[in-house]
Amino acid sequence: MADVNRGNRPLSPFMLGTYYRPQLNSVTSILTRITGNALIVTALLIAWWLIGAATSPEAFAAPNWILTSWIGDIILLLSTLGLWYHSFAGVRHLIWDQGYCLDVETADNLGWLVIGGSVLMTIATIALT
């Protein structure tokens, strides 16, 4: 039966006029999922490029144009950043799975380390290629 005493229950923060403030761990968790899905798209793009290279010059032309144009440069740059980010976030989750660094301050520091490490490693990757 429906609860008829609805007036005494607390309202959600959204209903009170305030909004949920995203925390670093929630943002990094969402970014891990986004980068994982984006890397799937990148893998499909590279597979298309390899299949085109193995098939014919006509089949190779379109994916090669995309990957060697400025659009491809941006895609591959963001994919490199996503790969480093996803890798570091995965290591962070492995640490958490072992029961370490679960307090809020250390978890936040790991989040900043994942973000900073992925940016630094992306810059290093670009500098070395």
N, C-alpha and C positions, 0 to 999 in steps of 0.2 A: 504494500500500500504506500502511496506517496506520503512523504513527510510534510505534514501541514504546519510544522513549526519552523518555517524557513527564515523567519525574521531574526532568530537568535544565532544562526550559523555565521561564521566569518565569511566575508566576501574575498574573492581572489584579489591579488594586488592590482590586476588589470581593472577590475571593477571599482576599485577604490580611487582610480585616477592616476596611480603610479604605474610605471612600467618596469618589467624585469630588467635588471642590469646584467648583461652578459658577463660571465666570469672568464678569465683567461683559459681555464681548463675546458669550459664548454665551447669556446671559440676554437681552440686547438683541436678538440675532438671533431667538431664539424668540418674544419679544414682537412683533417685526416681523411674523412669520408669523401670530401670533394676532390682531393688530390688523387685518391685511389680511383675514382671514376674517371677523372681526367686522364690518368695514365692509361686506362683501358682504351680511351679514344686515341691517344697518341700511339699506342701499340697497333691499333687497327690502321692508322695512317701509315706507319712504317711498314706494316705487312702489305698494304696496298702498293706502296712504293717498291718493295721487293718483288711482289708478284708481277707488277708492271715491268720491272727490269728483266725478269725471267721470261716474260711472254713475248713482247714485241716493242719496237720503238714507239708505235702509236699508243699502246697501253701504258708505256712508261712516261709519256709526255705530260699528262695531267698531274699525276702525283709528284713528278719531279719538279714541275713548275711551282706547285704549292710549297714543297719543302725547300726549294732554293730561292724563293722570292722573299721579300721582306715579311710577308705573312708567315712563311715557314720559319723565318728567323725568330719571330715573336713566339710562335707555337713551340719551337724547340727550346727557347729560353725559358718559357713558363713551364715546359715539361721537365727541364733540368731542375728548376726550382722545386717543382712538385715531387720529383723523384727523391731529391735530397730531403725535403720536408717529410715525405711519407716514410722514408727510411729511418730518420731520426725519431719520428713519432712512434714508429714500431718498436724501436729500441726502448723508448720511454715506457711503452706499454709492457714490454717484457720485464723491465725493472719493477713496475707496479705489480705484475703478476707474481713476482717473487715476494711481494709484501713489503718492499722498500719504498721510501720516499713518498709515502701516502699522506703525510701531514700537509696542510694547505700551503705553508710557506715554501717547503721544498718542492711541492708539485708545481707551484707557480714559477719557481726558479727553473725547474726542468722545462716548463712551457717556453720561457724566454730563451733557454738554451737551445731548444728545438728550432725556434724561429730564427735566432741569430746564427746558429750553426748552419742552417739550410741556406741562408743568404750568403754567408761567408764561403761555404763550399760551392755554391753556384758561381760566385765571382771567381773563385779559384779554378773551377772547371773551365770557365770561359777564358780566363787568362792563360791556361795551359793548352788550349786547343787552337 
